[in-house]
Amino acid sequence: MEQVEISDELIGQRVALRYRIGHRDGRLLYTDAVGELSASGPGTVLVQTRRGPVHVDRAAVVAVRSVPPAPPRRASLTAIARLEGLCADAWPAVVDRPLGAWRLRAAAGWTGRANAGLAIGDPGMPVPAALEAVRSFAGEHSIRPRVHVPVGSPWDRAVTAQGWVLDVAHQRGAEVAVLVAPLDGTRDPRVELPERPSDAWWELGLGGPPTPAQRHVLDPGGRPRTVFAQVPAPDGTVTGTVRATVVEDHLHVSMLEVAPTARRQGLATALLASVAAWGREHGARWAVLQVALHNTGARALYDRVGYVEHHQYRYLVPPA
């Protein structure tokens, strides 16, 4: 099969692309990539597949055609519950109390994730009683009663059936997408990977020294294993930060921040690629992160580097 030229009209479309990958026993070997096509450089193209970005030399392409959009796939409840549990382990609340398969969490009110009842599975009692336990736990720890539920799940329906409503007052966003990607990236020489946060890391990430609750959530003392990536500046500050934590076969990514004066220099991409390489070295295979639905800028960045939506969750609170 001979090389084919890729029409500019196909850029931005979903395509099926066949390309050469080598030889075996005197025969050419081919493989296929299906996904959105974009230009990656003078001699390459990028196909955003379901499993992540695939870079292809234009000279190796032997066939390409546009195909209809893929129907959305829904993750199983088992997969959703497992991933939510891993994310909770990577973001450890100060108090994390089991209620059957639910988890009641409190961290002095810092972040919704660490101050909500995670409703995945059977709480071991009728849902009205479980929600009363959520209220009691919240009162005990001086936080607002809140439940974290995967959207469209049986747990979501059970809680809303009791009259609980979307937490529209949650400033960081009451509706959140959970994104996943294969760990694909190499370390960038600009990025340092210390396993404890520096004062400069705290300054950019939080605006100053952490509270005890913030330190407990973000810097749990090596369990789970965590890296606090940073891009240092000559004046001793840092211009970019991200936190990454290995939980089983996943790398949980959070706290991505780039200083306003250092944006549009590729630092966010460099930070994500560097922690991906670190995660692979420590046994992880997939990256996972959580981002508010209204944060369209961050979602566009994650889309460009190969993250896809696994599921969504939302925060529910008692009616006023």
C-alpha positions as CSV (number, residue, x, y, z in Angstrom):
1,M,0.0,0.0,0.0
2,E,1.3,3.4,-1.0
3,Q,1.5,6.6,1.1
4,V,-1.6,8.8,0.9
5,E,-1.8,12.5,1.3
6,I,-4.0,13.8,4.2
7,S,-6.4,16.5,3.1
8,D,-6.5,19.6,5.2
9,E,-10.3,19.2,5.2
10,L,-9.9,16.2,7.4
11,I,-8.2,18.1,10.2
12,G,-10.6,18.5,13.1
13,Q,-12.8,15.5,11.9
14,R,-13.1,12.1,13.4
15,V,-11.2,9.7,11.1
16,A,-10.2,6.1,10.6
17,L,-6.5,6.1,9.8
18,R,-4.3,3.2,8.7
19,Y,-0.5,3.4,8.9
20,R,2.6,1.3,8.7
21,I,4.3,0.3,11.9
22,G,7.2,-1.9,10.7
23,H,8.1,-5.3,9.1
24,R,7.9,-8.9,10.2
25,D,9.1,-11.9,8.1
26,G,9.5,-9.6,5.1
27,R,5.9,-8.3,5.3
28,L,4.8,-4.8,6.1
29,L,2.7,-4.4,9.3
30,Y,-0.2,-2.0,9.7
31,T,-2.4,-0.7,12.4
32,D,-5.4,1.6,12.7
33,A,-6.2,4.7,14.8
34,V,-9.7,6.1,15.1
35,G,-10.4,9.5,16.6
36,E,-10.3,13.2,16.0
37,L,-7.4,14.3,13.6
38,S,-5.2,17.3,14.2
39,A,-1.9,18.5,12.9
40,S,1.0,17.7,15.2
41,G,4.0,19.1,13.2
42,P,5.4,19.4,9.7
43,G,5.7,15.6,9.3
44,T,3.2,14.2,11.7
45,V,-0.5,14.1,12.6
46,L,-2.2,13.4,15.9
47,V,-5.3,11.1,16.4
48,Q,-7.1,11.6,19.7
49,T,-8.3,8.0,20.3
50,R,-10.4,6.7,23.2
51,R,-7.2,5.3,24.7
52,G,-5.3,8.5,24.3
53,P,-3.3,10.5,21.7
54,V,-1.5,8.7,18.9
55,H,1.2,10.4,16.9
56,V,1.6,9.2,13.3
57,D,4.2,10.1,10.7
58,R,2.5,11.4,7.6
59,A,4.8,9.3,5.4
60,A,3.5,6.1,7.1
61,V,-0.2,6.8,6.4
62,V,-1.7,4.5,3.7
63,A,-5.4,5.2,4.1
64,V,-7.6,7.7,5.8
65,R,-11.3,8.5,5.8
66,S,-13.8,10.4,7.8
67,V,-16.2,8.4,10.1
68,P,-19.3,9.4,12.1
69,P,-18.9,10.6,15.7
70,A,-18.6,7.7,18.2
71,P,-21.6,7.0,20.5
72,P,-20.8,7.9,24.1
73,R,-19.9,5.0,26.3
74,R,-20.9,4.9,30.0
75,A,-18.7,3.5,32.6
76,S,-20.1,0.7,34.7
77,L,-21.2,1.3,38.3
78,T,-18.4,-0.9,39.5
79,A,-15.8,1.1,37.6
80,I,-17.3,4.4,38.8
81,A,-17.3,3.2,42.5
82,R,-13.7,2.0,42.3
83,L,-12.4,5.2,40.7
84,E,-14.3,7.4,43.2
85,G,-12.8,5.4,46.0
86,L,-9.3,5.8,44.6
87,C,-9.8,9.6,44.2
88,A,-11.0,9.8,47.9
89,D,-7.9,7.8,49.0
90,A,-5.7,10.3,47.1
91,W,-7.4,13.3,48.7
92,P,-7.5,12.1,52.3
93,A,-9.9,13.9,54.6
94,V,-8.9,14.7,58.2
95,V,-11.8,12.5,59.3
96,D,-13.0,9.6,57.0
97,R,-15.7,7.5,58.7
98,P,-17.3,4.5,57.0
99,L,-21.1,4.2,56.8
100,G,-21.5,0.9,55.1
101,A,-20.0,1.5,51.7
102,W,-20.4,5.3,52.1
103,R,-17.7,7.5,53.5
104,L,-18.3,10.4,55.7
105,R,-15.5,13.0,55.3
106,A,-14.5,16.2,57.0
107,A,-11.5,18.5,56.7
108,A,-12.4,21.8,58.4
109,G,-14.6,22.8,55.4
110,W,-11.7,22.9,52.9
111,T,-12.9,21.6,49.5
112,G,-16.1,19.8,48.7
113,R,-14.3,16.5,48.1
114,A,-13.0,16.3,51.6
115,N,-16.2,17.5,53.3
116,A,-19.0,15.4,51.8
117,G,-20.4,12.0,52.3
118,L,-19.3,9.9,49.4
119,A,-22.3,7.8,48.4
120,I,-21.2,4.8,46.5
121,G,-22.8,1.5,47.3
122,D,-25.0,0.4,50.2
123,P,-24.8,2.5,53.4
124,G,-26.0,-0.5,55.4
125,M,-29.3,1.2,56.4
126,P,-32.2,2.9,54.6
127,V,-31.2,6.0,52.7
128,P,-33.3,8.4,54.9
129,A,-31.4,7.1,57.9
130,A,-28.0,7.4,56.1
131,L,-28.8,11.0,55.2
132,E,-29.6,11.7,58.8
133,A,-26.2,10.3,59.7
134,V,-24.7,12.7,57.1
135,R,-26.4,15.6,58.9
136,S,-25.3,14.4,62.3
137,F,-21.7,14.0,61.1
138,A,-21.7,17.4,59.5
139,G,-23.0,19.0,62.7
140,E,-20.3,17.2,64.7
141,H,-17.6,18.6,62.5
142,S,-19.1,22.1,61.9
143,I,-19.5,21.6,58.1
144,R,-22.4,21.8,55.8
145,P,-24.3,18.5,55.2
146,R,-23.4,17.5,51.7
147,V,-23.4,14.3,49.7
148,H,-21.1,13.5,46.7
149,V,-22.9,11.2,44.2
150,P,-22.0,10.0,40.7
151,V,-24.5,11.6,38.3
152,G,-27.3,9.3,37.1
153,S,-26.3,6.5,39.5
154,P,-28.8,4.7,41.8
155,W,-27.2,6.6,44.7
156,D,-27.9,9.9,43.0
157,R,-31.5,8.9,42.4
158,A,-32.0,7.6,46.0
159,V,-30.6,10.9,47.5
160,T,-32.6,13.2,45.2
161,A,-35.7,11.1,46.0
162,Q,-35.3,12.4,49.6
163,G,-35.5,16.0,48.4
164,W,-31.8,16.8,48.4
165,V,-30.8,19.4,45.8
166,L,-27.8,20.6,43.9
167,D,-25.4,22.6,46.0
168,V,-25.5,25.7,43.9
169,A,-23.7,27.7,46.6
170,H,-20.5,25.6,46.2
171,Q,-18.2,28.2,44.7
172,R,-15.7,25.7,43.1
173,G,-18.5,24.1,41.2
174,A,-21.2,21.6,42.3
175,E,-21.0,19.6,39.1
176,V,-17.7,17.9,38.3
177,A,-16.2,15.7,35.5
178,V,-13.9,12.9,36.3
179,L,-11.3,12.6,33.5
180,V,-8.9,9.7,32.7
181,A,-6.0,9.2,30.4
182,P,-3.2,6.7,29.8
183,L,0.1,7.8,31.3
184,D,1.9,9.2,28.3
185,G,4.7,11.7,28.7
186,T,8.4,12.3,29.4
187,R,10.0,14.5,32.1
188,D,10.6,18.1,31.1
189,P,13.9,19.5,32.3
190,R,12.2,22.6,33.6
191,V,10.2,20.6,36.1
192,E,11.4,19.5,39.5
193,L,9.7,16.5,41.3
194,P,10.2,16.8,45.0
195,E,8.2,14.5,47.2
196,R,7.5,17.2,49.8
197,P,6.1,20.6,49.0
198,S,8.4,23.7,49.3
199,D,7.3,27.0,50.7
200,A,7.2,28.3,47.2
201,W,4.9,25.4,46.2
202,W,2.5,26.3,48.9
203,E,2.7,30.0,48.0
204,L,1.6,29.4,44.4
205,G,-0.8,26.6,45.1
206,L,-2.6,28.1,48.1
207,G,-1.4,31.7,48.3
208,G,0.5,31.1,51.5
209,P,1.3,28.5,54.2
210,P,-1.3,25.7,54.6
211,T,-3.8,25.3,57.4
212,P,-3.5,22.0,59.3
213,A,-6.5,20.6,57.3
214,Q,-4.9,21.6,54.0
215,R,-1.6,20.1,55.0
216,H,-3.4,16.9,56.0
217,V,-5.2,16.6,52.7
218,L,-2.3,17.6,50.4
219,D,0.8,16.4,52.2
220,P,-0.1,13.1,54.0
221,G,3.5,12.2,54.7
222,G,4.2,9.8,51.9
223,R,1.2,7.6,52.2
224,P,-0.1,7.5,49.5
225,R,3.1,8.4,47.6
226,T,2.9,11.9,46.4
227,V,5.0,14.3,44.3
228,F,4.8,18.1,44.4
229,A,6.0,19.1,40.9
230,Q,7.2,22.6,40.4
231,V,8.9,24.9,37.9
232,P,11.4,27.1,39.7
233,A,12.2,30.6,38.9
234,P,15.6,32.4,39.4
235,D,14.2,34.5,42.2
236,G,13.3,31.5,44.3
237,T,9.6,31.5,43.5
238,V,7.9,28.9,41.4
239,T,5.9,29.6,38.2
240,G,4.0,26.3,38.0
241,T,2.8,23.5,40.4
242,V,0.9,20.3,40.3
243,R,0.3,17.5,42.9
244,A,0.3,13.9,41.8
245,T,-0.5,10.8,44.0
246,V,-0.2,7.1,43.1
247,V,-3.2,5.1,44.3
248,E,-3.0,1.5,43.1
249,D,-2.8,1.6,39.2
250,H,-3.9,5.3,38.9
251,L,-2.1,8.6,39.3
252,H,-4.4,11.2,40.8
253,V,-3.6,14.7,39.5
254,S,-4.6,17.9,41.3
255,M,-3.6,21.5,42.2
256,L,-2.4,22.4,38.7
257,E,-1.4,26.0,38.8
258,V,0.6,28.3,36.5
259,A,1.5,31.9,37.6
260,P,-0.2,34.5,35.4
261,T,3.1,35.9,34.2
262,A,4.3,32.5,33.0
263,R,1.3,31.3,31.1
264,R,1.3,30.4,27.4
265,Q,4.8,28.9,27.7
266,G,3.7,25.2,27.8
267,L,4.3,24.9,31.5
268,A,1.0,23.2,32.3
269,T,1.7,20.6,29.6
270,A,5.2,20.1,30.9
271,L,4.0,19.6,34.4
272,L,1.4,17.0,33.3
273,A,3.9,15.1,31.2
274,S,6.5,15.1,34.0
275,V,4.2,13.7,36.6
276,A,2.9,11.2,34.1
277,A,6.4,9.9,33.7
278,W,6.9,9.8,37.4
279,G,3.6,7.9,37.9
280,R,4.7,5.3,35.4
281,E,7.9,4.8,37.3
282,H,5.9,4.2,40.4
283,G,3.5,1.6,39.0
284,A,0.6,3.6,37.8
285,R,-1.0,3.0,34.3
286,W,-3.7,5.7,34.2
287,A,-4.1,9.3,35.2
288,V,-7.3,10.6,36.8
289,L,-8.3,14.1,37.7
290,Q,-11.5,16.0,38.7
291,V,-12.5,19.3,37.1
292,A,-15.6,21.5,37.5
293,L,-17.9,21.5,34.5
294,H,-17.8,25.3,34.3
295,N,-14.0,25.4,34.1
296,T,-13.9,25.3,30.3
297,G,-10.3,26.6,30.1
298,A,-9.0,23.7,32.1
299,R,-11.2,21.2,30.3
300,A,-9.8,22.4,27.0
301,L,-6.2,21.9,28.2
302,Y,-7.0,18.3,29.5
303,D,-8.7,17.5,26.2
304,R,-5.6,18.6,24.2
305,V,-3.3,16.3,26.2
306,G,-5.6,13.2,25.9
307,Y,-7.9,13.2,28.9
308,V,-11.5,11.8,28.3
309,E,-14.5,11.9,30.6
310,H,-15.1,8.8,32.6
311,H,-18.2,10.0,34.5
312,Q,-19.5,13.0,36.4
313,Y,-20.5,13.6,40.0
314,R,-22.3,16.3,41.8
315,Y,-22.8,17.6,45.3
316,L,-26.3,17.5,46.9
317,V,-27.5,19.2,50.0
318,P,-30.7,19.2,52.0
319,P,-33.4,21.6,50.7
320,A,-33.5,25.0,52.3
